[in-house]
């Protein structure tokens, strides 16, 4: 039976990098905050970042939702995340 990621947060064995757009209607900010709180409760060394003015797919430069500022910041965050952990 499918589960939402937030329902599995306490069981995760790896840190999570979450990069979200504040305008994303498919992933409400309340859900993002709930995930953040569950990861904190699970003592997961995770990072959740919300980009103001960004919508779902803000990194996809072929979509109308592309946001150059958020995309650059998100890409830099992802590269730093992997560099630190790999």
C-alpha positions, 0 to 999 in steps of 0.5 A: 500500500503506498505511503506518503514520504512524511509517513515514513520519515521516522524509518528513513536510514539516510538524510533527506535533501528537500528543495521545494517551491513555496508556490507549489500547489501539489506539495503544500507548505504545511506538508513540507513543514510536517516533513521537516518536523518529523525528520527533526523528531527522527534526528535525521541530519536532513535539510529542507529548503523552500524557495520563495516565488518558486513553483513546482518544477522550478529547476526545469528550464524547459517548463513555464515554472522555471525560476532561474534564481531558485534553480541556481540556489537549488542546484548549488545546494544539491551539489554541496549536499552530495559533495559533503556526503559522498 
